Amino acid sequence: MKYLVLIPDGMADESINALGDLTPMQKANKPTMDMLASKSIVGTVSNVPQGMVPESDTANMAILSFDPKIYSKGRSPLEAVSMGIEMMPDETAYRCNVVTLTEEQENYEDRIILDHSADEITTAEADKLIKTLEEKLGNELRKFYTGVSYRHCLIWKNGNDKYNFMRPHDILGKRIGDYLPKVEDGGEEFLELMKKSYDILKDHPVNLDRKARGLKPANSAWLWSPGKKPQLPSFKAKWGLDAAVISAVDLIKGIGLCAEMKSIDVEGATGNVHTNYDGKAQAAIEAFKEGIELVYVHVEGPDECGHRAEIENKVRSIELIDQKILFPVYEYLKSCGEEFKIMILPDHPTPIRIRTHSIDPVPFMIYSSKKDMNGVTTFDEFTARATNYYIPDGYTLMGELVEK
């Protein structure tokens, strides 16, 4: 038996007036997804437990069958694992975004956050910025590491792993002073570092060049999601399956590596709508050919489009996932002459309206080549909800795929 798990990150949404009161899932032309859904078990699932923040680490842990209430320790340590950083027990990892702030205000606190991704800055550009931050702000206690695009890592010896930072994608368009680390609750060192990062980066040659090209500058660091060295059970030990993860995002790679799954890199995979869809499909097919039994393909594009409020691109990203990833992998699995299953679901919604994640349940479908079910005509938020099949704990969903 072969298993494909396809995660279009943040695909679920709300009805949008500009789409004729359809959601991006409803608007998208996704014939393979809809065809499979017509023969699948379809329902909704809550991947993020009540009381927890709807982040991708929590949601993807749940999909991979690890209870977030037990194992979720912050996303940055998982990203550190993917980046090859060997964390010590006394070290804390922090996600370090390079973000775009307005520059006309005199005080740092009065600036407005325009973009949590600095126009999805390239990794090559960001690497120069992170190296400058390491040169100017790094020391024997803290070190900056380059990740992918705007997503980077700060390791801080004896750092506070419990500090409650604000997520930058939750406050787009807002004055940052209300959301910065506070001196009175132990955030003085973090606040000082973020302020200094602005002074260092605002006139950096990389940012001067970006502004000259009409792009947003990555003019400040933003710290969030701290955590200690992570530990997850082995996926194979739990399910008896050799498994691999394919993603452009360090977080997802880190979860896979911590669960002793194989992490497969795809050249040209970016984490946004302009990614190497064909490469991800081919990587999944090659993994199956090499004996991998379960392939977990994560695609970040719909999520980034949600954060950036790019309606047309979100629809297009769903169409490309269907056309360039799902269809060729499905055709390959059909050609193998053995039974297979396909599970498709977003990890969490990323509604265009709020430009961040929500905790709402998401639609899922499980297709089995050996048993056609009476599914739904199209795969979307409303048809899934109408089945009245609801799974309250997302970490049990893998059992629905593997054991039934």
SULHUQUI-V925196 format. One record per pair of residues at least 12 apart in sequence whose C-alpha atoms are under 10 Angstrom apart, sorted by the first residue. I is the first residue (numbers start at 1). GAP is how many residues later the second one is. Records with the same first field share a line. If there is no record, write none. Layout:
I=GAP, GAP
//
This chain:
1=240, 292, 293, 337, 338, 339, 340, 368, 401
2=239, 286, 289, 290, 291, 292, 293, 331, 334, 336, 337, 338, 339, 340, 400
3=238, 240, 285, 289, 290, 291, 292, 293, 330, 336, 337, 338, 339, 340, 364, 365, 398, 399
4=239, 280, 281, 284, 289, 290, 291, 292, 293, 322, 325, 326, 329, 336, 337, 338, 339, 340, 362, 363, 397
5=58, 59, 240, 289, 290, 291, 292, 293, 336, 337, 338, 339, 340, 361, 393, 396
6=240, 289, 290, 291, 292, 293, 315, 319, 320, 336, 337, 338, 339, 340, 341
7=53, 56, 240, 289, 290, 291, 292, 293, 314, 336, 337, 338, 339, 340, 341, 357
8=289, 290, 291, 292, 293, 294, 295, 309, 310, 313, 314, 336, 337, 338, 339, 340
9=47, 50, 51, 262, 289, 290, 291, 292, 293, 294, 295, 297, 309, 336, 337, 338, 339, 340, 341
10=46, 289, 290, 291, 292, 293, 294, 295, 296, 297, 304, 335, 336, 337, 338, 339, 340, 341, 342, 346, 347, 348, 352
11=12, 13, 14, 288, 289, 290, 291, 292, 293, 294, 295, 303, 304, 306, 307, 334, 335, 336, 337, 338, 339, 340, 351, 352, 369, 370
12=12, 13, 14, 290, 291, 294, 333, 334, 335, 336, 337, 338, 339, 340, 345, 346, 348, 349, 350, 351, 368, 369
13=12, 13, 289, 290, 293, 301, 335, 336, 337, 338, 339, 340, 341, 344, 345, 347, 349, 367, 368
14=12, 335, 336, 337, 338, 339, 340, 367, 368
15=12, 336, 337, 338, 366, 367
16=295, 335, 336, 337
18=293, 294
19=292, 293, 296
22=358
23=288, 291, 292, 328, 329, 357, 358, 359
24=278, 287, 288, 289, 290, 291, 292, 293, 294, 295, 327, 328, 356, 357
25=289, 290, 291, 293, 294, 353, 354, 355, 356, 357
26=289, 352, 353, 354, 355, 356, 357
27=285, 288, 289, 291, 292, 353
28=284, 286, 287, 288, 289, 290, 291, 292, 294, 352
29=286, 287, 289, 290, 291, 293, 294
30=285, 286, 288, 289, 290, 291, 292, 293, 296, 297, 348, 349
31=288, 291, 292, 296, 347, 348
32=287, 289, 290, 291, 294, 295, 296, 298, 347
33=285, 286, 288, 289, 290, 293, 294, 311, 332, 345, 346, 347
34=288, 341, 342, 343, 344, 345, 346
35=340, 341, 342, 343, 344
36=294, 306, 307, 308, 329, 330, 331, 332, 333, 336, 337, 339, 340, 341, 342, 343
37=306, 307, 327, 328, 329, 330, 335, 336, 337, 338, 339, 340, 341, 342, 343, 346, 347
38=327, 329, 334, 335, 336, 337, 338, 339, 340, 341
39=326, 327, 328, 329, 330, 332, 333, 334, 335, 336, 337, 338
40=301, 302, 303, 324, 325, 326, 327, 328, 329, 331, 332, 333, 334, 335, 336, 339
41=302, 323, 324, 325, 326, 327, 331, 332, 333, 334, 335, 343, 346, 348, 359, 360
42=301, 302, 321, 322, 323, 324, 325, 331, 332, 333, 334, 337, 338, 341, 342, 343, 344, 345, 346, 347, 348
43=302, 318, 319, 320, 321, 322, 323, 332, 333, 336, 337, 338, 339, 340, 341, 342, 343, 344, 345, 346, 347, 348
44=301, 316, 317, 318, 319, 320, 321, 337, 338, 339, 340, 341, 342, 343, 344, 345, 346, 347, 348, 350
45=18, 300, 301, 302, 303, 315, 316, 317, 318, 319, 339, 340, 344, 345, 346, 347, 348, 349, 350, 351, 352
46=13, 16, 17, 301, 302, 313, 314, 315, 316, 317, 344, 345, 346, 347, 348, 349, 351
47=12, 13, 14, 15, 16, 18, 20, 21, 299, 300, 301, 312, 313, 314, 315, 344, 345, 346, 347, 348, 349, 350
48=12, 13, 14, 15, 19, 20, 21, 299, 300, 310, 311, 312, 313, 344, 345, 346, 347
49=13, 18, 19, 20, 310, 343, 344, 345, 346
50=19, 309, 310, 342
51=18, 308
52=16, 17, 20, 307
53=304, 305, 306
54=293, 294, 295, 296, 302, 303, 304, 305, 306
55=19, 20, 112, 170, 292, 293, 301, 302, 303, 304
56=19, 195, 196, 247, 290, 291, 292, 301
57=14, 15, 16, 17, 18, 19, 21, 22, 194, 195, 197, 198, 290
58=13, 14, 15, 16, 17, 289, 290
59=13, 287, 288, 289, 300, 335, 336
60=191, 192, 195, 196, 238, 286, 287, 288, 334, 335
61=171, 191, 194, 195, 198, 286, 333, 334
62=285, 331, 332, 333, 334, 335, 336
63=233, 282, 283, 284, 330, 331, 332, 333, 334, 335, 336
64=171, 191, 192, 195, 232, 330, 331, 332, 333, 334, 335
65=168, 170, 173, 174, 328, 329, 330, 331, 332, 333, 334
66=166, 167, 169, 193, 328, 329, 330, 332
67=326, 327, 328, 329
68=325, 326, 327
70=162
71=159, 160, 161, 162
72=155, 158, 159, 160
73=88, 89, 152, 153, 154, 155, 156, 157, 158
74=19, 20, 21, 87, 88, 150, 151, 152, 153, 154, 155, 156, 177
75=18, 19, 20, 149, 150, 151, 152, 153, 155, 175, 176, 177, 179, 180
76=16, 17, 18, 19, 20, 75, 76, 77, 78, 79, 147, 148, 149, 150, 151, 152, 153, 154, 174, 175, 178
77=14, 15, 16, 17, 18, 76, 77, 78, 148, 149, 150, 151, 152, 153, 154, 174, 177, 178
78=15, 149, 150, 151, 152, 153, 172, 173, 174, 175, 176, 177, 178, 179, 180
79=14, 15, 16, 68, 72, 73, 74, 170, 171, 172, 173, 174, 175, 176
80=13, 14, 15, 65, 66, 67, 72, 73, 74, 75, 149, 150, 170, 171, 173, 174
81=148, 149, 169, 170, 172, 173, 174, 175, 176, 177
82=65, 167, 168, 169, 170, 171, 172, 173, 174, 175, 176, 181
83=62, 63, 64, 65, 69, 70, 167, 168, 170, 171
84=170
85=60, 68, 70
86=143
87=68, 69, 70, 141, 142, 143
88=67, 69, 140, 141
89=68, 69, 139, 140, 141
90=66, 67, 68, 69, 71, 138, 139
91=50, 51, 64, 65, 66, 67, 68, 69, 70, 136, 137, 138
92=50, 62, 63, 64, 65, 66, 67, 68, 69, 70, 134, 135, 136, 137
93=49, 50, 51, 60, 61, 62, 63, 64, 66, 67, 68, 130, 131, 132, 133, 134, 135, 136
94=50, 58, 59, 60, 61, 62, 65, 66, 67, 71, 128, 129, 130, 131, 132, 133, 134
95=49, 50, 52, 55, 56, 57, 58, 59, 60, 72, 126, 127, 128, 129, 130, 131, 132
96=34, 48, 49, 50, 51, 54, 55, 56, 57, 58, 59, 98, 124, 125, 126, 127, 128, 129, 130
97=19, 20, 21, 29, 33, 50, 52, 53, 54, 55, 56, 57, 70, 71, 121, 123, 124, 125, 126, 127
98=17, 18, 19, 20, 22, 23, 28, 31, 32, 51, 52, 53, 54, 70, 99, 100, 103, 119, 120, 121, 122, 123, 124, 125
99=14, 15, 16, 17, 18, 19, 20, 21, 22, 51, 52, 69, 70, 99, 117, 118, 119, 120, 121, 122, 123
100=12, 13, 14, 15, 16, 17, 18, 19, 72, 98, 102, 116, 117, 118, 119, 120, 121, 122
101=12, 13, 14, 15, 17, 71, 72, 73, 74, 75, 97, 101, 115, 116, 117, 118, 119, 120
102=12, 13, 71, 73, 114, 115, 117
103=95, 99, 114, 116
107=70, 88
108=67, 68, 69, 72, 86, 87, 88, 90, 91
109=66, 67, 68, 69, 70, 71, 86
110=64, 65, 66, 67, 68
111=62, 63, 64, 65, 66
112=59, 60, 61, 62, 63, 64, 65
113=55, 56, 58, 59, 60, 61, 62, 63, 107
114=54, 55, 57, 58, 59, 60, 61, 102
115=53, 54, 56, 57, 58, 101, 102, 103, 192, 193
116=34, 35, 51, 52, 53, 54, 55, 56, 102, 105, 106, 191, 192
117=32, 33, 34, 51, 52, 99, 100, 101, 187, 190, 191
118=31, 32, 92, 97, 98, 99, 100, 101, 102
119=30, 31, 91, 96, 97, 98, 99, 189
120=28, 29, 30, 31, 95, 96, 98, 150, 151, 152, 184, 188
121=27, 28, 29, 30, 89, 94, 95, 96, 97
122=26, 27, 28, 148
123=23, 24, 25, 26, 27, 28, 29, 147
124=22, 24, 25, 82
125=24, 25, 80, 81, 82, 85, 93
126=20, 21, 22, 23, 24, 25, 26, 80, 81, 92
127=18, 19, 20, 21, 22, 23, 25
128=18, 76, 77, 78
129=17, 68, 71, 72, 75, 76, 77, 78, 89, 90, 91, 92
130=13, 14, 15, 16, 17, 20, 22, 23, 24, 67, 71, 91
131=12, 13, 14, 15
132=12, 65, 68, 69, 72
133=12, 60, 63, 64, 67, 68, 88
134=12, 20
136=60, 61, 64
137=56, 59, 60, 63
138=16, 17, 18
139=17
140=16, 17
141=14, 15, 16, 17, 18
142=12, 13, 14, 15, 16, 17
143=12, 13, 14
144=12
147=102, 103
148=100, 101, 102, 122, 123
149=100, 121, 122, 123
150=68, 71
151=98, 99, 100
152=69, 70, 71, 98
153=70, 71, 73
154=69, 70, 72
155=71, 72, 73
156=70
159=30, 31, 67, 68, 69
160=26, 27, 30, 66, 67, 68
161=63, 64, 65, 66, 67
162=63, 64, 65, 66
163=18, 22, 23, 24, 27, 61, 62, 63, 64
164=17, 18, 21, 23, 60, 61, 62
165=14, 15, 16, 17, 22, 25, 57, 58, 59, 60, 61
166=12, 13, 14, 15, 56, 57, 58, 59
167=12, 55, 56, 57, 58, 189
168=12, 54, 55, 56, 188
169=138, 139, 185, 186, 187, 188
170=137, 184, 185, 186, 187
171=183, 184, 185
172=135, 136, 182, 183, 184
180=14, 15, 42, 43
181=13, 42, 43
190=32, 33, 34
191=31, 32
193=27, 28, 29, 30
194=26, 27, 28, 29
195=25, 26, 27
196=24, 25
197=22, 23, 24, 25
198=20, 21, 22, 23, 24
199=20, 21
200=19, 20, 21
201=16, 17, 18, 19, 20
202=15, 16, 17, 18
203=14, 16
204=13, 14, 15
206=12, 13
207=12
230=24, 25, 28
231=24, 27, 28
232=23, 24, 25, 26, 27, 28
233=25, 26, 27
234=22, 23, 24, 25, 26, 27
235=21, 22, 23, 24, 25, 26
236=23, 24, 25, 58
237=22, 23
238=21
239=159, 160, 163, 164
240=53, 162
241=20, 51, 52, 53, 161
242=18, 19, 20, 49, 50, 51, 52, 53
243=13, 16, 17, 18, 19, 20, 44, 45, 48, 49, 50, 51, 52, 53
244=12, 13, 15, 16, 17, 18, 19, 20, 40, 43, 44, 48, 49, 50, 51, 52, 53
245=12, 16, 17, 18, 19, 20, 38, 39, 42, 49, 50, 51, 52, 53
246=16, 17, 18, 19, 20, 23, 34, 35, 37, 38, 41, 49, 50, 51, 52, 53
247=16, 17, 18, 19, 22, 23, 24, 33, 49, 50, 51, 52, 53
248=16, 17, 18, 19, 20, 21, 22, 23, 24, 27, 28, 32, 49, 50, 51, 52
249=16, 20, 21, 22, 23, 49, 50, 51
250=21
252=44, 45, 46, 48
253=12, 45
256=40
261=31, 33, 34, 35
262=25, 30, 33
263=32, 33
264=16, 19, 20, 23, 31, 33
265=14, 15, 18
266=12, 13, 14, 15, 16, 17
267=12, 13
268=12
269=30, 31
270=29, 30, 31
271=27, 28, 29, 30, 31, 32, 33
272=27, 28, 29, 30, 31, 32, 33, 41, 42, 45
273=26, 27, 28, 29, 30, 31, 32, 40, 41, 43, 44, 45, 47, 48
274=27, 39, 43, 46
275=24, 25, 26, 42, 45
276=23, 48, 49
277=22, 40, 43, 44, 45, 46, 47, 48, 49
278=42, 43, 45, 46, 47, 50
279=45, 46
280=17, 18, 19, 41, 44, 45, 46, 49
281=16, 40, 43, 44, 45, 46, 47, 48, 49, 51
282=42, 43, 46, 47, 50
283=12, 14, 42, 46
284=12, 13, 41, 44, 45, 48
285=40, 43, 44, 45, 46, 47, 48
288=41, 44, 45, 48
289=43, 47
293=47
294=46, 47, 48, 108
295=47
296=47
297=28, 29, 47
298=48, 49
299=18, 19, 22, 26, 47
300=17, 46
301=12, 13, 15, 16, 17, 19, 20
302=12, 13, 14, 15, 16, 19, 44, 47, 48, 49
303=14, 43, 44, 45, 46, 47, 48, 49, 52, 53, 54
304=13, 46, 51, 52
305=12, 45, 46, 47, 50
306=43, 44, 45, 46, 47, 48, 49, 50, 51
307=43, 44, 45, 46, 47, 48, 49, 50
308=44, 46, 47, 48
309=41, 42, 43, 44, 45, 46, 47
310=42, 45
311=40, 41, 42
314=38
326=16, 18
329=13
330=12
333=36
334=35
338=31, 32
339=29, 30, 31, 32
340=27, 28, 29, 30
341=25, 26, 27, 28, 29, 30, 60, 61
342=23, 24, 25, 26, 27, 59
343=21, 22, 23, 24, 25, 54, 55, 57, 58
344=19, 20, 21, 22, 23, 35
345=17, 18, 19, 20, 21, 34, 35
346=15, 16, 17, 18
347=12, 14, 15, 16, 17, 47
348=12, 13, 14, 15
349=12, 13, 14, 32
361=20, 24, 29, 30, 31, 33
362=18, 19, 22, 23, 28, 29, 32
363=16, 17, 18, 19, 20, 21, 22, 26, 27
364=15, 16, 17, 20, 21, 26, 27, 33
365=14, 15, 19, 36
366=31, 34, 35
367=34
368=33, 36
375=12
//
